[in-house]
Amino acid sequence: MALPDRPLVVSVVVADGLIGTFGLGVCAEVFGYDRTHMGFPRFDFGLVSELPGVLRTDTGIPITVEHGLDRLARSDIITITAWELFDRIPSPALLDAFREAHARGATIISHCTGAFVLAAAGLLEGKRVTTHWKYAGELAARFPSVTVDPSVLYVDNGQVITGAGTAAGVDTLLHLVRREWGSAAANALAREMVVPPHRDGGQAQFIDAPVPACEDDLLGVVLGWATKNLAEDISVDVLARRALMSPRSFARRFKAATGTTPHAWLLGQRLAAAEALLEETDAPVEEIARLVGFGTAAGLREQFARRRGVSPRAYRQTFRAGSAVRALPVQLDEDGRRAGGMGGDQALVEAEFGQPA
């Protein structure tokens, strides 16, 4: 998206009482300020609703929306915040406005459950998309022709970008900035926002995936043994012998009791144990792999990459107990100011995520 002679018209579509405060704030942070000195175009930023006026956010804070749907007819970039899935149906007027904007070539971005509105308008037909992991199954069920990926932070289909919601809105819009106006602009904006220019991994990295409970007393004893002996070479045959069953009978009874397979259950246990050790200890990855039964560091890294979208090292850096923002040494000049005039937050970001591009 080249820098035009006129301001780019950016519109955020909101609905009364459903306006995601965080998502709206992210849009305003990226498009609501004059950042032409950082390589951005000028923006004409505004909020849009079917019924303009004073509307309520999801936290009850009132905001004033000045524009109706007619603004979408001249918008270059349109974002839609979270949408109520069960009690509010997008109106034909809203869906038509999105279809017309899309046909005109506008860039359209959904935040969280805003993807449901784009899907209802037919803009996601045959596309791979994402939404908040909690509602991915609902999106897939309502729109079978849409391929929903709940493991990623955003999906870029060119003219349409879908984001996972909440903090992933930052990742989604930084990606758009990087795509349209370059890495230098995206990195400069990330420093302003005190966030990493790019976040590794995806939603799966942050989703708690509890292992199904087992109410079968006999199986419970066997699985209790397995969780305490993850370093052992545990197979279905080993578990079946401890349960005094044939492997086939054990696998069938296991699936009926837990809803999953012995292999999937054991993998989940090993990953959970590895995560705990990465968060709570300084043990090297090789030792953790041995303790939880992956055997080698390569085996642990492979499973982490597949299931969590990150390396064990990156997971530890993110979730390590006590790894909240730490104080960094700051060089002061003769007058007691930070050398170079850099704010503490900016120094922290550059120390943690690299120097400016």
N, C-alpha and C positions, 0 to 999 in steps of 0.2 A: 504494500500500500504506500505509494509515493507520497511525498509531502505536497499537499495541494495548496492552491492560492487562497482558498477559503478554509474556514474551520471545519473539521470533520464533525458531523453531527452524531453524537453518541446518546442513545436513549436506553434507560433501564425501565423495563416493564414491571410494575408492581401491582399487588392486589390488596385491598383493604384487610387489615388484620392478619395478613399472611406474609408481610414483607420481611424477608430474612435480614435482620439488622446487620449481621456480620457480612453477608454477601453484598448488601447495599453499600456498606462501608468500604469494602474492597474496591468496588466499581468506582466509588467516589474518589478514593485515594489514587487510583490509576488515571482516571479521566477528568477529574474535577479540578485539577490544578494546572496552571500554566508551566509546562516543563519544556518549552521550546529550546531553552538553553542546553537541554540534555539530549537534543536530537529528536524530540517528539514534534508532531504537528500541533497546531492549535485545535482545541476541542470546544465544541458547543455541547455541553453536558446538561442533560435534563431527565427528569423522571416522568414516566408515562403511566396513565391508568385509564380504564374505561370511564371512570367517574372521577375526574380531577377534584382536588379539594384537600381538606385535612384528613389524612388516613392514619391508621394505627399500624405500627410494626408488630412483629411477633412478641416483642417484650412490652407492648403497650405504649411505647413512646410515640407521640404523634409527629407526623411530618407533613409538609405541604407539597402536594403534587400539582404542578401547574399545567401539564400538557395532557391532551387526549390522544386517542389512537391515531389521529391524523398526522401526528409528528413522525410516526413510523414510515410514512410515505416518502420522507426526505432524510431518513437516517442512514448513515453509512455503517454504523456499528450498533447492534441491538443486543442487549443482554436481558435475560429474564431470571428473576430470583426464585427462591423456593416456592412451590405451589402446593396447596392442600389437595391431597389425593382422593379423599373419599367424600367430602361434603361440597366440593365446588367443581363444577364442570366448566371448562373454558367455553366462552361464548362463541357463536359463529363469527361475530364481528372481530373478536380477537384472533381467531384462527385464520380468518381471511386476511387480516392485516399482516400476519406473519408470512402467509403464502405469497402475498403481493411483494413484500419486502424481499423475500428470498428470490422470487422471479426477477426482481429488479437488480439483484446482485449484492444486496447488503450482507455483511458478515454478521452471523447470528450466534450467540453464545448462551448456553444454559448453565445455570448454577444449581447444583443439587437436584431437587425434584422438578425444577423448571423443564427438565428434559421431557417430562410427561406432556407438557403443552406442545412442545415441538413435535413429539411423536403423534399427538392427536391432530396436528396440522398436516401430517404426512411428510414432514421434512427429514425424518430419520429412516424412511423406508429403505430396507436393504443395507443399512449402514451399521458399522460397529460403533457403539456409543458407551457412555458410562453415566452413572448417577451415584448418589450416596449408596454405599454397599447395603445398607439396611433395607433399601427399597428396590434393589436390582431385580429381585425375583418378581416383584409386582410389575415392574416395567416390562420384563420379558413375557410375563403371562398376559398382560393387556395387549401387547403389540408383538405377536409372534414373528413378524417379518423383520424385527429389529434385533440385532445381535448385541446383547448387553454384556459388557466386560466389567465386573465389579472389582477387579484387582488393580485398576490403574487410576491415576489422579485426574487425567483428562484424555480425551480422544479428539484428534484434529482431523476432520473430514474436509478441510479446505474452507468452504464457505460456512460450514456449521461446525462449531466446537462444543462438545459437552464436557462439563466438569463434575467432579465427584461431590462438591459441596464443602461448606465450612472453610477450613484453611486451604483446601485444594483450590478454592477460588483464586488465591494468590498465585499458585503454580500455573493455573489456566491462563490468567491474564499476563503473567510474565512471559509465558510461552507465546502468546499473541504478540506482545511487544517485540520479543526477540525475532519472531517470524517476519513482522512487518517493518520494523525500524532498526533491526540489527542488535547484535550482542552488546555493543557498547551502551545503547540506550537501556536494554534490559538490566545490565549489570549496575548501571547508575541508579536506576529505579529501585533495584533490590537493596542497594546500600542506603537509599533514602528510607526505605521501609524496614530496614534492619532485618532482612531475611536472606537466606541463601539464594543466589541467582537460579540455581537448579537444585531440586530435591530428588535424591535417588529413591528408588523403590516405588511402592504404590499403596493402595488402600489396604492390601493384605498385610502389609507390615504393621499396621496399627489395629487390626481387628482381633479381638479376643476370640479364639476358636476353641471353646471348651470341649473336652472329650466326653462323648455320651456316657451317661451314668449306667451302671449295671446293677440291676436289682436281683439278679440270680445269685443266690448265696454261694453255690459251688464255683461259678465263674468268678465271682467277686474275690474269692480266696486266691484263685489262680492269677487273676490280673493284679491283685495286690502284690503277689510274689514278683510278677514281671516288672512292675514299676520300681521295685527295689533292686532289681538285677538287670537293668538295661544294658550293662556292659557285656552281658552274656550273649552267646549266639542263640537267640530266641527265634524259633520257627513255629509254624502251626503244629508240626509234629511234637515239638517240645511241650507246647502248651496243652495239646490234647492228651499227652501221656500223663501230665500232672493232674488233668481233670478225669483221668481214667476213661477216656473216650477214644473212638477212632477219629482221625483227622477230619473226615467228612462230617461226622456227627457233631464234632466240636465246632467246626466252621458254621454249620447250620444253626446250632444253638446259640453261638456267639452273635450271629447276625440278628436272630430273633430277639435277643436280650438287649443289644446295644444299638442296633440300627446301622452298624457299619461292619467292615471286615476286620479280621485280626491284624492283617497287614496295615490297614489304614489306621487302626487304633494304636498300634505299636509305633508307627511313624509319628503320629501326633504326640504320643508320650515322649518320644525321643526329642522332638523339636521343642516341646515345652520345657523339658529338662535342660536342653542346651541353652534356651533363652534365659532360664533362671541363672545358670552358671555364668553366662555372658554379662548379665546385669549385676550379679552379686559378687563375682570373684575376679581375680586377676589371672586365672588359669589360662594358659595359651590355648589356641584353637585346637591344636593337635591333641592336647590332654583332654579337652572337653569332648572332642569327637570320640576318643577312646572310652571315656566315662559313660557316655550316653548310648554307645553301641553303634555309632556310625563307622567306627574302625579307623578311618583316616580323615585328615583335615579336608582332603579333596571331596570325600563323600559328604561331609557336613556342609561344605560350601555349595555343593551341587544342590542339596535339598533346600538350603536357605535361599539360593537364587530362584529355585523353582517355586517354592511355597511362600516366600516372604518378599521376593523381588529385590533383595539386598544381600550383601555379603555379611558373614558373622561379624566382621570388624565394624562395618557400618552400623549394624544393629547395636553393637556394644556402645559405639560412640553416641548413638541417639538415646538409648534407654538405660545406660549405666546408672545404677543407684548413686545419687549424689552428683549426677552430671549436669545439673541445672547450671545456668550461666555462671561462670566463675570469674573472679576478678583477674584481670590481666595487668601486667606492669605497664604503666603509661609514662612516657617521657615528657617532662615539663620543660618549658623554656625559662629564661631568666626571670620572667614576670609571673611565673607560677601557672601559666596557661599550657594547655596541651600542645606539644610541638607540632607544627604543621597546621594548627587550627582545627584538628580533627576532633569531632565529638566522641565521647566514650563509646556510644553505641556503634558508631561507624568503625571505630578502631576494633571493637569486638568482632564485628562481622568480617572485616578484612583479615583479622587474625585467624578466625575460625574457617572462613570459606575462600580465602585467597585474595590477592591484591587485585585492584581494578584492572579490567581488560584494556 
